[in-house]
Amino acid sequence: MRKPRDFDTELKALADKARNLQQQKLHQLGDLVTATGAAALSPEHLAGALLAAAEMKDDATKEAWRKRGAAFFQSRTRKNSGANAQESGGTSARAGGAASPASADGASG
């Protein structure tokens, strides 16, 4: 005969896992703000920039931002590889073709 499942224990374990994942996500977002230099912005500026990005409808601008973000993460991965990049003559990981969001936002003061 099978042992009955303890659904309460399983639900509690899932809830704990979900809470841990949410905390990890918040920590990673904080790390991202710091790594990009956005921590130097005031909370109002940062919130405004994030709101503008979330409301953005222009697919070309969003794609340029995505490419720039991907290049950022690739360059950080290469920097974190340490000696391997130096031994292989590592080069700068800047994406030359990605458009700057500052030039695409049309803000002129």
Backbone hydrogen bonds, N-H to C=O, Kabsch-Sander energy under -0.5 kcal/mol:
donor,donor_aa,acceptor,acceptor_aa,energy
7,F,5,R,-1.1
10,E,6,D,-2.1
11,L,7,F,-2.9
12,K,8,D,-2.3
13,A,9,T,-2.3
14,L,10,E,-2.3
15,A,11,L,-2.6
16,D,12,K,-2.5
17,K,13,A,-2.3
18,A,14,L,-2.6
19,R,15,A,-2.4
20,N,16,D,-2.5
21,L,17,K,-2.4
22,Q,18,A,-2.2
23,Q,19,R,-2.3
24,Q,20,N,-2.3
25,K,21,L,-2.3
26,L,22,Q,-2.3
27,H,23,Q,-2.2
28,Q,24,Q,-2.5
29,L,25,K,-2.4
30,G,26,L,-2.1
31,D,27,H,-2.4
32,L,28,Q,-2.3
33,V,29,L,-2.3
34,T,30,G,-2.1
35,A,31,D,-3.0
36,T,32,L,-2.1
37,G,34,T,-1.1
38,A,33,V,-1.2
39,A,33,V,-1.1
40,A,37,G,-1.4
41,L,38,A,-1.5
46,L,42,S,-2.6
47,A,43,P,-2.6
48,G,44,E,-2.4
49,A,45,H,-2.5
50,L,46,L,-2.4
51,L,47,A,-2.6
52,A,48,G,-2.4
53,A,49,A,-2.2
54,A,50,L,-2.5
55,E,51,L,-1.9
56,M,52,A,-0.7
56,M,53,A,-0.6
59,D,57,K,-0.7
62,K,58,D,-2.2
63,E,59,D,-2.4
64,A,60,A,-2.1
65,W,61,T,-2.4
66,R,62,K,-2.3
67,K,63,E,-2.5
68,R,64,A,-2.2
69,G,65,W,-2.6
70,A,66,R,-2.6
71,A,67,K,-2.4
72,F,68,R,-2.0
73,F,69,G,-2.3
74,Q,70,A,-2.4
75,S,71,A,-2.5
76,R,72,F,-2.0
77,T,73,F,-2.1
78,R,74,Q,-2.2
79,K,75,S,-2.3
80,N,76,R,-2.2
81,S,77,T,-0.8
81,S,78,R,-0.6
82,G,79,K,-1.1
84,N,81,S,-1.3
85,A,82,G,-1.0
86,Q,82,G,-1.2
87,E,83,A,-2.7
88,S,84,N,-1.6
89,G,86,Q,-1.2
90,G,85,A,-3.9
96,G,94,R,-0.8
98,A,95,A,-0.7
103,S,100,S,-0.7
104,A,100,S,-0.9
105,D,101,P,-1.2
